[in-house]
């Protein structure tokens, strides 16, 4: 038994962490798949190649993960690998729920787009219109700047990422950073900030008249049919929630991650989801329908600094153009006990998600999965 000392925002805690051996079956590429869904025969070659990649390059290094791919809004492959709970040999299934970290930001962006479209939220008004308790700064801070990481709100400091302190409300969680100075005059620089999205959550509450989690459930999660997406409440029994792990470099395996309470950052990094739910979510944004075209343009148009330089980030989404000229929108997510990759090729109409239950999981090889399906699927991507 090893003793690990952590310094969360609330102070020093001591956590007893036991190394966990990985079952040998999880390392065998021939048996690393738990459950799988395949839609059509034409994707068989792409799926076989993707599964080999996962089994050879990802599954041996991660306790448990899911991968899902949708083309033209249709799920074409979903597979689960490894273990949700190593100690009990509980396999990951297609419905296992993982911490998605900052992939919570794209979910939150939907609420922003809806409230803007309905006229309840002015992106360019000072945030105090919606969150009167937030302290005035030397310069006005707007919701548009917050959603594009242009507001000068700081990111995590020290061991705040490991906080195990419960916060009763979104506004209570703002106390962590509310009185801190801005890093720069808003609009002049891009600086990624999860705390900025915590403030966005409070703006959503002020604009909608509902608590953030109530709004998200009623207007985003349930309407999208996301049956395995929920806030990561530590005080609730969530049957499909995975266990969470850190790398154990001493024993070349995994160890149970320290407990954390994500109630201070629902909108910036506090949700659970599955790979299938994420590709269902992404697929709903590939064309107008769930959101109007004006809202999609808002989300997927790069913001700019005051001197006119594009940031490569819209409203809650990273934005890029690949070597084929395809427009991609995406977000990664890192949590204590979770690493997620998620995105869409808006021209090939491919949505992809990978969820895992390991802190800082090495997901680099996953970048080779989407091109396999672009070549097979929608001819618009050729």
Residue pairs with C-beta under 8 A, 6 or more apart in sequence:
1 16
1 17
1 18
2 16
2 17
2 18
2 19
2 250
2 255
3 14
3 15
3 16
3 17
4 14
4 15
4 16
4 17
4 258
5 12
5 13
5 14
5 15
6 12
6 13
6 14
6 15
6 159
6 162
6 258
7 158
7 159
7 162
8 159
8 160
8 162
8 163
8 164
8 165
8 260
9 158
9 159
9 160
9 162
9 163
9 165
9 176
10 163
10 164
10 165
13 164
13 258
15 258
15 259
17 246
17 255
17 256
17 258
18 255
18 256
19 248
19 250
19 251
19 253
19 254
19 255
20 86
20 87
20 245
20 248
20 253
20 254
20 255
20 256
21 86
21 251
21 253
22 63
22 83
22 86
22 253
22 254
23 83
23 86
23 89
25 31
26 32
26 59
26 60
26 63
26 81
26 82
26 83
27 59
27 60
29 52
29 55
29 56
29 59
29 60
30 55
32 54
32 55
32 59
32 60
32 81
32 82
33 51
33 55
33 79
33 80
33 81
34 79
34 80
34 81
34 82
34 91
34 92
34 93
35 79
35 80
35 91
35 93
35 94
36 51
36 77
36 78
36 79
36 80
37 75
37 77
37 78
37 79
37 94
38 44
38 47
38 76
38 77
39 74
39 75
39 76
39 77
40 76
42 376
43 71
43 76
43 77
43 373
43 376
43 377
45 376
46 77
46 372
46 373
46 375
46 376
47 76
47 77
49 372
50 67
50 69
50 77
50 369
50 372
50 373
51 79
53 365
53 366
53 368
53 369
54 65
54 67
54 79
54 81
54 366
54 369
55 81
57 365
58 65
58 81
58 354
58 362
58 363
58 365
58 366
59 65
59 81
59 82
61 358
61 361
61 362
62 81
62 82
62 356
62 357
62 358
62 361
62 362
63 82
63 83
63 86
63 243
63 245
63 254
63 356
63 357
63 358
64 80
64 81
64 82
64 83
64 84
64 91
64 92
64 96
64 242
64 356
64 357
65 80
65 81
65 82
65 92
65 354
65 355
65 356
65 357
65 361
66 78
66 79
66 80
66 81
66 92
66 94
66 96
66 98
66 274
66 275
66 276
66 353
66 354
66 355
66 356
67 77
67 78
67 79
67 81
67 275
67 352
67 353
67 354
67 366
67 369
68 75
68 77
68 78
68 79
68 94
68 274
68 275
68 276
68 278
68 279
68 352
68 353
69 75
69 76
69 77
69 78
69 279
69 350
69 351
69 352
69 369
69 370
69 373
70 76
70 279
70 280
70 282
70 283
70 350
70 351
71 348
71 349
71 350
71 351
71 373
71 376
71 377
71 378
72 286
72 349
72 377
72 378
73 283
73 284
73 286
73 349
74 283
75 276
75 279
75 280
76 373
76 377
77 373
78 94
78 275
78 276
78 279
79 94
80 91
80 92
80 93
80 94
80 96
81 92
82 91
82 92
83 89
83 90
83 91
83 92
84 90
84 91
84 92
84 93
84 96
84 242
84 243
84 357
85 242
85 243
86 243
86 245
86 254
87 243
92 242
92 357
93 240
94 274
94 275
94 276
95 228
95 240
95 274
95 276
96 228
96 240
96 241
96 242
96 274
97 228
97 229
97 230
97 238
97 240
97 241
97 242
97 272
97 273
97 274
98 242
98 272
98 273
98 274
98 338
98 340
98 355
98 356
98 357
99 232
99 244
99 262
99 271
99 272
99 333
99 335
99 336
99 337
99 338
99 340
99 357
100 271
100 272
100 273
100 278
100 333
100 335
100 338
100 340
100 342
100 355
101 269
101 332
101 333
101 334
101 335
101 338
101 339
101 340
102 194
102 268
102 269
102 331
102 332
102 333
102 334
103 271
103 273
103 278
103 331
103 332
103 333
103 340
103 342
104 197
104 265
104 266
104 267
104 268
104 269
104 270
104 271
104 333
105 194
105 197
105 267
105 268
105 269
105 316
105 317
105 331
106 281
106 316
106 317
106 331
106 342
107 216
107 220
107 221
107 229
107 271
107 281
108 197
108 200
108 201
108 204
108 216
108 267
108 268
108 316
109 147
109 299
109 315
109 316
109 317
110 219
110 220
110 291
111 204
111 208
111 212
111 215
111 216
111 219
111 220
112 121
112 123
112 143
112 147
112 200
112 203
112 204
112 315
112 316
113 291
113 295
113 298
113 299
113 315
114 219
114 220
114 291
114 295
115 121
115 204
115 207
115 208
116 122
116 123
116 295
116 298
117 291
117 292
117 294
117 295
120 207
120 208
121 130
121 143
121 203
121 204
121 207
122 129
122 143
123 142
123 143
123 144
123 147
124 142
124 143
124 144
125 142
125 143
126 140
126 141
126 142
127 134
127 141
127 142
127 143
127 146
127 199
127 202
127 203
128 134
128 136
129 206
130 143
130 202
130 203
130 205
130 206
130 207
131 171
131 174
131 199
131 202
131 203
131 205
131 206
132 206
133 171
133 174
134 174
134 178
134 199
134 202
135 178
135 179
137 152
137 181
137 182
138 182
138 185
139 152
139 182
139 185
139 186
140 186
141 151
141 152
141 153
141 182
141 186
141 199
142 151
142 186
143 200
143 203
144 150
144 303
144 315
145 151
145 152
145 186
145 187
146 153
146 196
146 197
146 199
146 200
146 203
147 196
147 197
147 200
147 303
147 314
147 315
147 316
148 190
148 303
148 311
148 313
148 314
148 315
149 190
149 191
149 192
149 193
149 196
149 311
149 313
150 186
150 187
150 188
150 189
150 190
150 191
150 303
150 305
150 311
151 182
151 186
151 193
151 196
151 199
152 182
152 183
152 184
152 185
152 186
152 189
152 191
153 177
153 182
153 183
153 193
153 195
153 196
153 199
154 177
154 180
154 183
154 191
154 193
154 195
155 191
155 192
155 193
155 194
155 195
156 194
156 195
160 176
161 336
162 258
162 260
162 336
163 176
163 260
163 261
163 264
164 258
164 259
164 260
164 261
165 261
165 264
166 234
166 235
166 261
166 263
167 173
167 261
167 263
167 264
168 263
169 211
170 198
170 201
170 202
170 205
170 211
170 212
170 266
170 267
171 202
171 205
173 198
173 263
173 264
173 265
174 198
174 199
174 202
176 195
176 198
176 264
177 195
177 198
183 189
183 191
184 191
187 305
187 306
188 305
188 306
188 307
189 305
190 305
190 311
190 313
194 265
194 268
194 269
195 265
195 268
196 268
197 265
197 267
197 268
197 269
197 316
198 264
198 265
198 266
198 267
198 268
200 267
200 268
201 212
201 266
201 267
201 268
202 212
204 212
204 215
204 267
205 211
205 212
205 215
208 215
210 218
212 266
212 267
213 231
213 266
216 231
216 266
220 226
221 229
221 230
223 290
224 280
224 281
224 284
224 290
225 280
226 273
226 277
226 280
226 281
227 277
228 240
228 272
228 273
228 274
228 276
228 277
229 271
229 272
229 273
229 274
229 277
229 281
230 238
230 271
230 272
230 273
231 262
231 266
231 270
231 271
231 272
232 238
232 241
232 262
232 270
232 271
232 272
233 263
234 259
234 260
234 261
234 262
234 263
238 272
240 274
241 272
242 337
242 357
243 256
243 337
243 357
244 256
244 257
244 335
244 336
244 337
244 338
244 357
244 359
245 254
245 255
245 256
245 257
245 337
245 357
245 358
245 359
246 254
246 255
246 256
246 257
246 258
246 336
246 337
246 358
246 359
247 254
247 255
247 358
247 359
247 360
248 254
248 255
254 358
257 336
257 337
257 359
258 336
260 336
260 337
262 269
262 270
262 335
263 270
264 270
269 333
269 335
273 340
273 355
274 355
275 353
275 354
275 355
276 353
278 340
278 342
278 351
278 353
278 355
279 351
279 352
279 353
282 342
282 343
282 344
282 351
282 352
282 353
283 344
283 351
284 290
284 291
285 291
285 296
285 299
285 329
285 344
286 344
286 346
286 349
286 351
287 296
288 296
291 299
298 314
298 315
299 314
299 315
299 316
299 317
299 329
300 314
300 317
300 319
300 327
300 329
300 346
301 314
301 319
302 310
302 311
302 312
302 313
302 314
302 319
303 310
303 311
303 313
303 314
303 315
304 310
304 311
305 311
312 318
312 319
312 320
313 319
314 329
316 331
317 329
317 330
317 331
318 329
318 330
318 331
319 327
319 328
319 329
320 327
320 328
320 330
321 327
321 328
322 328
322 345
324 347
324 381
325 347
326 345
326 346
326 347
326 348
326 374
326 381
327 345
327 346
327 347
328 343
328 344
328 345
328 346
329 343
329 344
329 346
330 341
330 342
330 343
330 344
331 342
331 343
332 339
332 340
332 341
332 342
333 339
333 340
333 341
333 342
334 340
334 359
334 360
335 359
336 359
337 357
337 358
337 359
338 355
338 356
338 357
338 358
338 359
338 361
339 356
339 358
339 359
339 360
339 361
339 363
340 353
340 354
340 355
340 356
341 352
341 353
341 354
341 363
341 366
342 352
342 353
342 354
343 351
343 352
343 370
344 350
344 351
344 352
345 370
345 374
345 381
347 380
347 381
348 373
348 374
348 377
348 378
348 380
348 381
349 377
349 378
349 380
349 381
350 370
350 373
350 374
350 377
350 378
350 381
352 369
352 370
352 373
354 363
354 366
354 369
356 363
374 381
374 382
375 381
375 382
